[in-house]
Each structure stands twice: as C-alpha cells, then as structure tokens.
Amino acid sequence: LDREHEQGRMALLELEHELLAFEMVGKVRRDDFERALRRYVDFYSGHMRVEETEVLPLAEAALTERDWAELDTVFSLNHDPLTDYPPTDEYSVVFDKIASAISAPNGRRH
C-alpha cells in the first residue's frame, strides 16, 4: 500500500502537469489530459478497492474498539496525504459532490 501511495502521488503530479498544459496550450492537449485522468481514476479506484475489500476487513477483524478510537484520534491530526497540508473545509463542497457521484467498489455510495 505504501508503494501504491507513492505511485498515486506521482500519478497526481502527472495529472496536474497535463491539466496545466491543457489550460495553457488549449484543445491540442485535451486528449493527453483525458488519458492522464483516466489512468489516475483507474489507478485510484483499484487502490481503493484493495483497501476496502482486503485491508479494512482484516482491520475490522483484528482491531478492538479501543484501537479504533486511537486510530480516529491519530487520523484526525493527519495532513492530506496527497498535498501534505492540514485538511481544510475550503473544497469540502466539491469533494462531497465528487464522492457522492462515485460508487464505492463494493456498491455503496459515498
């Protein structure tokens, strides 16, 4: 998972690069951006599927209520894993719209 998290950071940088090129150069770079976006979405969806179908069930079976409470505390102090900045509410509306439009791998809606 750690290796995939690093790959995800690199894929996000590629996506940002392609978006910037699309914004700066225009339509001739749209296809490149769309391909990078598809690669990122496919990668991220696959990664989340592993976390949700393999890692979380193992954690649910192994961790106690006390463990979960400790994890909740630690995670609430974490920075955004993609940007390394503290989380903010600035983009929460956009995040909620995106998350509600995407089905989780196990069929639940976020």
LOROKE-137407 format. One line per field, with one value per atom (N, C-alpha, C): residue number from 1; atom name; z, y, x. Coordinates in pm, 1 decimal. Atoms other than C-alpha are relative to their C-alpha. Example, Ala and Ser with C-alpha at 12.3 -4.5 7.8 and 13.67 -1.06 7.14 Angstrom:
! residues 2
i	[1_1_1_2_2_2] $
at	[N_CA_C_N_CA_C] $
c3	[0.0_780.0_0.0_-6.0_714.0_73.0] $
c2	[-119.0_-450.0_120.0_-119.0_-106.0_109.0] $
c1	[89.0_1230.0_90.0_-82.0_1367.0_-77.0] $
! end
This chain:
! residues 110
i	[1_1_1_2_2_2_3_3_3_4_4_4_5_5_5_6_6_6_7_7_7_8_8_8_9_9_9_10_10_10_11_11_11_12_12_12_13_13_13_14_14_14_15_15_15_16_16_16_17_17_17_18_18_18_19_19_19_20_20_20_21_21_21_22_22_22_23_23_23_24_24_24_25_25_25_26_26_26_27_27_27_28_28_28_29_29_29_30_30_30_31_31_31_32_32_32_33_33_33_34_34_34_35_35_35_36_36_36_37_37_37_38_38_38_39_39_39_40_40_40_41_41_41_42_42_42_43_43_43_44_44_44_45_45_45_46_46_46_47_47_47_48_48_48_49_49_49_50_50_50_51_51_51_52_52_52_53_53_53_54_54_54_55_55_55_56_56_56_57_57_57_58_58_58_59_59_59_60_60_60_61_61_61_62_62_62_63_63_63_64_64_64_65_65_65_66_66_66_67_67_67_68_68_68_69_69_69_70_70_70_71_71_71_72_72_72_73_73_73_74_74_74_75_75_75_76_76_76_77_77_77_78_78_78_79_79_79_80_80_80_81_81_81_82_82_82_83_83_83_84_84_84_85_85_85_86_86_86_87_87_87_88_88_88_89_89_89_90_90_90_91_91_91_92_92_92_93_93_93_94_94_94_95_95_95_96_96_96_97_97_97_98_98_98_99_99_99_100_100_100_101_101_101_102_102_102_103_103_103_104_104_104_105_105_105_106_106_106_107_107_107_108_108_108_109_109_109_110_110_110] $
at	[N_CA_C_N_CA_C_N_CA_C_N_CA_C_N_CA_C_N_CA_C_N_CA_C_N_CA_C_N_CA_C_N_CA_C_N_CA_C_N_CA_C_N_CA_C_N_CA_C_N_CA_C_N_CA_C_N_CA_C_N_CA_C_N_CA_C_N_CA_C_N_CA_C_N_CA_C_N_CA_C_N_CA_C_N_CA_C_N_CA_C_N_CA_C_N_CA_C_N_CA_C_N_CA_C_N_CA_C_N_CA_C_N_CA_C_N_CA_C_N_CA_C_N_CA_C_N_CA_C_N_CA_C_N_CA_C_N_CA_C_N_CA_C_N_CA_C_N_CA_C_N_CA_C_N_CA_C_N_CA_C_N_CA_C_N_CA_C_N_CA_C_N_CA_C_N_CA_C_N_CA_C_N_CA_C_N_CA_C_N_CA_C_N_CA_C_N_CA_C_N_CA_C_N_CA_C_N_CA_C_N_CA_C_N_CA_C_N_CA_C_N_CA_C_N_CA_C_N_CA_C_N_CA_C_N_CA_C_N_CA_C_N_CA_C_N_CA_C_N_CA_C_N_CA_C_N_CA_C_N_CA_C_N_CA_C_N_CA_C_N_CA_C_N_CA_C_N_CA_C_N_CA_C_N_CA_C_N_CA_C_N_CA_C_N_CA_C_N_CA_C_N_CA_C_N_CA_C_N_CA_C_N_CA_C_N_CA_C_N_CA_C_N_CA_C_N_CA_C_N_CA_C_N_CA_C_N_CA_C_N_CA_C_N_CA_C_N_CA_C_N_CA_C_N_CA_C_N_CA_C_N_CA_C_N_CA_C_N_CA_C_N_CA_C_N_CA_C_N_CA_C_N_CA_C] $
c3	[0.0_0.0_0.0_-1.7_77.0_-139.7_136.9_-271.5_-88.4_78.0_-422.5_37.5_-38.9_-219.0_-69.6_70.5_-368.5_-149.3_140.6_-716.6_-22.4_10.2_-653.1_1.4_-1.2_-567.5_-135.3_130.1_-890.5_-109.5_98.6_-1093.2_11.6_-20.7_-938.6_-55.4_58.7_-1035.7_-152.0_145.5_-1392.4_-42.3_31.5_-1391.3_9.8_-14.4_-1263.1_-117.3_114.1_-1535.8_-126.6_120.3_-1807.1_6.1_-13.4_-1669.2_-28.6_24.8_-1668.3_-148.9_143.7_-2025.2_-77.5_64.7_-2129.8_19.3_-27.6_-1960.8_-77.6_62.2_-2110.1_-152.7_144.8_-2462.2_-67.8_56.6_-2517.8_-49.4_45.7_-2705.9_-48.2_50.7_-2858.7_111.6_-113.1_-2509.8_76.2_-70.1_-2411.5_7.4_0.9_-2517.2_98.4_-95.3_-2315.6_142.6_-133.4_-2011.0_30.3_-23.6_-2052.8_20.8_-21.1_-2084.2_139.8_-134.3_-1769.1_106.8_-95.4_-1589.5_9.9_-2.4_-1691.6_71.9_-68.0_-1577.3_150.5_-143.3_-1243.4_64.9_-55.1_-1187.9_9.1_-2.6_-1279.8_111.9_-105.5_-1050.5_137.9_-130.6_-761.4_36.0_-26.2_-797.4_39.5_-33.4_-793.2_138.6_-131.7_-490.0_110.1_-98.9_-301.2_13.5_-4.1_-393.9_90.0_-85.1_-230.4_146.4_-138.4_80.4_56.2_-50.1_107.0_6.6_2.6_19.5_70.3_-64.4_173.8_133.3_-119.8_426.2_108.6_-102.4_603.1_63.9_-67.3_658.3_97.7_-92.3_812.0_125.2_-114.5_1031.9_88.2_-78.4_1137.0_83.9_-73.7_1241.6_111.3_-93.2_1427.5_105.7_-90.3_1593.7_99.6_-105.3_1918.0_-8.5_-6.1_1992.9_46.3_-48.6_2182.2_-111.9_114.6_1874.9_-97.0_93.9_1654.3_55.0_-60.2_1898.2_-11.0_12.5_1898.4_-144.7_141.8_1518.0_-40.4_30.4_1494.2_46.7_-53.5_1713.0_-85.5_80.0_1515.1_-139.6_135.1_1175.6_-3.2_-2.2_1280.9_2.4_-3.9_1325.1_-128.9_122.5_985.4_-98.5_113.7_691.0_-117.7_124.9_348.4_-58.3_49.0_211.9_-138.3_134.0_-137.8_-0.4_1.9_-50.7_118.4_-125.7_298.7_75.4_-73.0_414.4_93.5_-86.3_700.7_-79.7_72.3_579.7_27.0_-14.1_519.8_-52.5_47.9_454.3_-132.1_119.8_151.0_-118.6_114.9_-101.0_38.7_-45.7_103.2_-86.5_85.4_-119.4_-129.4_122.9_-431.3_28.7_-36.2_-256.5_18.2_-23.3_-144.0_-130.5_129.9_-499.5_-74.2_68.8_-642.3_68.4_-73.9_-368.5_-14.8_12.0_-399.1_-140.6_137.3_-775.1_-31.9_24.1_-742.0_89.9_-80.9_-630.2_51.8_-57.4_-398.2_-69.3_64.9_-530.5_50.0_-52.2_-302.6_-21.2_36.3_-440.8_86.0_-84.1_-158.0_-64.4_42.3_-239.4_114.2_-104.1_-52.0_47.8] $
c2	[-120.2_0.0_125.7_-117.4_239.8_29.0_-18.3_181.8_60.2_-54.6_248.9_145.4_-139.8_568.0_89.5_-76.5_687.5_7.6_-1.2_584.8_96.6_-91.8_779.8_144.8_-137.2_1093.6_35.0_-24.3_1057.3_13.7_-7.4_995.6_132.8_-128.3_1304.6_113.9_-101.9_1512.4_-0.3_10.4_1382.3_63.6_-56.0_1471.5_152.4_-145.7_1821.7_60.2_-47.2_1862.9_4.6_5.1_1755.6_103.1_-102.0_1984.5_138.1_-128.7_2279.6_18.8_-8.2_2201.0_25.8_-19.9_2179.4_143.1_-138.1_2510.5_101.7_-96.3_2683.0_-8.0_18.1_2536.2_-7.9_8.6_2459.8_-138.1_124.2_2194.2_-106.9_101.5_2024.2_-90.4_80.3_1896.1_-68.0_58.6_1785.3_-152.6_146.9_1420.7_-52.1_41.4_1394.8_11.2_-17.8_1533.9_-107.8_100.3_1298.1_-139.5_129.7_996.3_-6.7_-3.2_1100.6_-10.4_6.9_1148.5_-142.3_138.2_802.5_-92.5_82.2_645.0_22.1_-29.5_822.2_-58.5_53.4_727.8_-152.2_146.1_363.9_-44.5_33.6_352.4_18.9_-33.2_521.4_-93.9_92.1_304.8_-137.8_129.8_-10.7_-0.2_-11.2_107.6_1.2_-7.1_193.5_-134.1_131.6_-143.7_-94.4_83.8_-320.2_40.3_-44.8_-104.5_-41.3_27.6_-159.3_-148.5_141.7_-529.2_-91.6_84.5_-658.2_57.1_-57.2_-419.3_28.2_-33.7_-289.3_-122.6_118.4_-633.3_-63.5_53.2_-750.7_87.2_-91.1_-441.0_-15.6_15.4_-483.9_-127.9_126.6_-843.3_4.7_3.4_-763.3_110.5_-114.7_-424.3_6.1_-16.1_-353.8_140.1_-133.4_-58.7_103.6_-91.9_98.0_33.8_-23.5_54.8_100.8_-88.8_224.4_142.6_-133.8_514.8_67.4_-55.7_561.8_38.9_-31.4_547.8_125.0_-120.1_805.0_126.1_-115.5_1040.7_32.3_-21.6_993.6_50.9_-41.8_1026.3_140.4_-136.1_1343.6_105.2_-91.9_1502.2_-3.9_17.3_1384.8_113.0_-90.8_1604.1_-75.1_57.8_1546.4_-82.7_82.7_1251.5_39.5_-38.9_1399.2_130.7_-131.1_1752.3_22.4_-12.8_1708.1_127.6_-115.7_2011.2_-43.6_33.4_2010.5_7.6_-5.0_1938.8_131.5_-121.6_2239.0_-26.4_12.7_2288.1_72.5_-82.9_2507.1_-75.3_75.9_2231.1_-111.1_109.2_2015.9_-15.5_9.0_2100.0_-73.7_66.8_1992.6_-147.6_138.4_1679.1_-78.5_68.8_1589.8_-30.4_23.2_1629.1_-114.2_106.6_1408.0_-133.4_125.2_1147.4_-56.7_50.1_1126.3_-51.6_44.6_1072.5_-130.3_118.7_779.5_-112.6_117.0_435.6_-65.3_74.5_253.0_-135.7_130.6_-76.1_-104.3_100.1_-269.8_39.5_-36.8_-89.1_106.3_-106.5_158.3_134.1_-138.2_524.0_70.0_-76.8_753.1_112.8] $
c1	[82.3_0.0_86.1_-88.3_284.0_54.1_-49.3_426.4_-109.8_110.5_83.5_-27.7_19.4_51.2_102.4_-102.7_379.5_-32.5_39.8_263.5_-115.8_113.0_-55.9_44.8_-53.6_141.3_61.1_-62.1_337.6_-106.1_108.1_21.6_-74.5_66.5_-135.6_84.5_-88.8_168.4_-10.2_16.6_136.3_-132.9_131.1_-232.6_1.9_-11.8_-156.4_76.5_-79.3_106.3_-85.6_84.2_-138.7_-112.4_103.6_-410.1_58.3_-64.4_-171.1_28.4_-26.6_-65.9_-129.3_130.2_-431.1_-48.0_42.3_-506.8_84.1_-90.2_-202.8_-1.6_-13.0_-192.1_-136.0_134.2_-557.6_-35.9_63.8_-750.3_97.0_-92.7_-446.5_53.1_-47.0_-357.1_-114.2_114.6_-707.4_7.3_-6.6_-661.3_103.6_-103.3_-338.5_-52.2_56.4_-516.3_-103.2_103.0_-810.7_60.1_-65.9_-578.3_61.7_-59.8_-391.1_-108.0_110.6_-722.3_-53.6_48.4_-842.4_98.0_-100.5_-514.1_-6.5_4.8_-539.5_-125.5_126.0_-904.5_6.8_-12.2_-833.4_93.3_-94.8_-530.5_-63.6_56.1_-709.0_-115.2_111.8_-1020.7_50.6_-57.3_-810.3_61.6_-62.0_-618.1_-106.7_107.4_-935.8_-71.1_64.0_-1084.3_80.2_-84.8_-786.6_-16.8_16.1_-817.0_-135.5_134.5_-1192.4_-33.2_37.5_-1207.7_98.7_-99.5_-884.8_48.2_-61.6_-731.5_-103.9_99.6_-1041.8_-65.0_54.1_-1196.9_99.7_-101.0_-868.9_8.7_-5.6_-857.2_-123.1_122.8_-1220.5_3.2_-7.4_-1147.9_104.2_-112.4_-826.9_-0.7_-10.2_-877.4_-115.3_100.5_-1061.4_-61.5_61.6_-1290.1_101.7_-103.6_-1001.3_98.8_-88.8_-775.8_-62.4_68.6_-1036.3_-5.2_4.0_-1069.8_136.0_-135.3_-692.8_29.3_-19.3_-683.3_-77.3_79.3_-963.2_71.7_-72.3_-761.3_121.2_-120.5_-441.0_-35.1_36.2_-611.1_-58.2_55.9_-790.9_110.7_-113.7_-446.2_82.9_-78.2_-314.6_-19.3_8.0_-240.9_-57.4_47.5_-388.5_114.4_-109.7_-185.8_50.2_-42.4_-175.7_76.6_-65.0_-66.8_91.3_-72.8_82.9_-36.1_49.9_-116.2_-111.6_113.7_-364.6_-130.4_127.6_-719.6_-73.2_79.8_-942.3_-140.4_137.3_-1310.7_-21.3_11.5_-1238.3_-61.2_48.0_-1306.3_-96.4_85.8_-1542.2_-125.4_118.8_-1840.5_33.9_-42.4_-1650.4_27.4_-28.4_-1524.9_-129.5_127.6_-1877.9_-71.7_64.9_-2010.8_67.0_-72.8_-1738.0_-24.8_16.9_-1766.5_-140.5_137.3_-2144.5_-29.7_22.0_-2116.3_71.7_-80.5_-1876.2_-48.5_36.0_-1985.9_125.5_-112.1_-1753.1_7.6_-13.7_-1614.6_-98.2_92.8_-1847.8_-146.1_135.2_-2152.9_-63.5_55.8_-2208.9_27.1_-23.6_-2246.5_69.3_-69.3_-2008.9_-89.0] $
! end
